[in-house]
Amino acid sequence: MLKCFLFIFIISVFVPLVLAMRGMILGPGRWLVLNIIECENPDQYEIMYNINRKKINRTHDCFNMNMELDRVINTTYAIHIDVYQEFDGRFNFYKKITDDCACSFVMTHAGVSAKRALTMANIDPPDCPLQPGPITINNFVMDYRELSRHSVYGTFQADVYLLYNKVRIACTRVIANFEYVDDEADDFDFDDYGDF
């Protein structure tokens, strides 16, 4: 979804946005993060963190995160996301998303919200490079109505990796769902919200 983890935190929370902006359009609907968990064998990664999600209502969730960053995160860190789509009760590989610069990737795909999260973590200026130290974000509210309203319907798993010299040093798993929303039967009005 950082100083280091903040990148993972921001990307995790905004995985639906990243998926939607990669040209996979099928129809109108609404994103919802179902879960954020550690990847398999979390002890293999250098950077550890705690993150949790609290449901507020059907359009808003609240996220909390804390970690101790032991390094400077700058433009030498890359990002890699393996996306799987649920089909017949199993997650099957769907797409790979990569960028050689995690900093620019975050700011390109979640700039306003990334700056808000960095500000909440008392990072000034809210941009790269990020300095070592404790990082805590409390009550980061995600309004799913801010995310793209068109995407591929279904449930997705995204394994988000932060890389340094092509080595995966942090990982988080995000389960997200994009579902059809009938804007006439639901009080969720697409016309009130532009594309993110």
N, C-alpha and C positions, 0 to 999 in steps of 0.2 A: 505497500500500500508504500522520516528516515534520518538521518545522517546516514547510516547505511540502511537500516531497516526501513527508514521512511520511504526509500525507493520501493522496497518490497511491499510495504503497507499501501502506498499510493497505487502502485500498479495492481495489487491484489484487489483493492476496493474498486478500481476502475477497469478491471479486466473486461466487463461488459462493454465499456466505451471503446476499448481497443479492438475488441472483436467486431463491433458494429462499424468501426471506421475503416476496416480492411476490405470493404467492398462485398460483404456477404449479406446482401439485402433480399429479404423475401416478403416482409410485410410489417404492418404496424403492431406495436405491442409495448410491453414494459419489461425491463430488466429487474431481477431480484437476486441478490447474493444469498445463497442458501447456507453456505458454510465457508469458513476460512480455517484451515487446519495445517499442521506441520506436514511436510512431505515424508515419504517413507524413509526410515533410518535417519532421523534428524541429526543424530550425533556425528554424521559424516561431514556436516557443514561447519565452517569456522564461525559463522555469525548466528547467534541464537537470539530469540525474541519471544515475547508473549503478546498475543493479540486475541481479542474477543469481540463478538458482535452481540448487540442487544436489539431485539425487535422493538420498534416504537409503534409503528402502524403499518398498513399495507403499502405505503409509499416511502417510508423513512426507516432507516436503521441507524444505530449508533455504534461506533467502533472505539475501542480503547487499545492502546499499545504501549509497551515499554521495553527498553533494551539498553545495553551499554555498548556504545560504538567504540571500537578500539583502533580505528584507522580513519584517514581522510578519504572521503569518497569524492572523486573528481571525474573528469572526462575519460579516464583510462578504464573505467568499469563498463562492462557491456551487460545487455539483458537478453534472455532467451526465454520464450514462452512456448511450451508444448500444449496444444489445445486438443481436447478429446470431446466428442459428442456422444451422448447416451443414445444407444440404439439397441433394441431387444434386451434391455436390462444390463447392458455392458457399455463401458466407455471405449469408443474406438477412435484411433488417431484421426484428427480432422485437419489440423493446420499447425505450422511452425511460424512463429513471429520472432524476429531477432533485430537487434540494433547494436552497433558497436559502441554507442554512447548511451548509457542508461539515463544520464542527466537530460540530454536533449530529447530522448524518447518520452520521459515523464512530462517534460514541459510542453512538448508538442501535443500529446494526447490528453493531458489533464492539467494544463497550465494554471488555470484559475483555482481549481480545487487543490492542486499540489501546493501552490503558494499559501493557500489557507491552512493546509495541514502543517506546512513548515513553520508558519507563523504561530500556530498553536503549540508547536514544539519549541518555541522561543529561538528559532534559527533566524538570525538577522545578518544579511538580507536573506529572504526565503528563496535561495537558489544554490547552485553548486559553486564552489566545492563545499562539502559538509565536513565539519570538524569533529574529532573524537569527543566522546563524553556521553553522559546519560541522555536518553531521549524518552520523553513521555508525552503521549497525546491522550487526552481524556475527552470523551463525548464529541468525537468527530461525527457530525450528523451527515448522512448520505441521503440526499433527496433523489430517488431514482427517476423522478420526472425530469431531472436535468440531463439524463443520458439520452443517447440516440433513441428515437422512437421507431426506427425501422431496423430489422435485423433478421437473422435466421431463427426460426422457432425451435425451441428445444432446451435441453439441459446440457450444460457444458462443464467440463473439468479443465482447469488451466493450472499447469505446474509452472510457476514463475521462478526463474533462476537469476541471481546476480552473479556475474562472472568477472574474474580478474585474471588476465593472461590465459584466457580460455578455460580456467578452472572454476567450477561451480562452488561459490563460497556461501551462498544463502539460498534457501528455497521456501516457498510457501505454496499451498494448494488451495485454489478457489473453486467452489462449485457455484455456478450461477445458472439462472433460468431466464429464458426470454419467452414470454407467453403472449398470446393474443389478448388484447383488451378491446372490448366493444365500447367505444367512447360515447355511445348513446345510452348504453345500459349502465355504464360506470361513471362516477363523477370525475374521473380522470380525463381531463379535456386536453387533447393533443394541441389544439389551437392556442392554448395558453402558454405553450412551451416550445421554443424553437429548437432546432437541432443543436447539440452541444458542440 
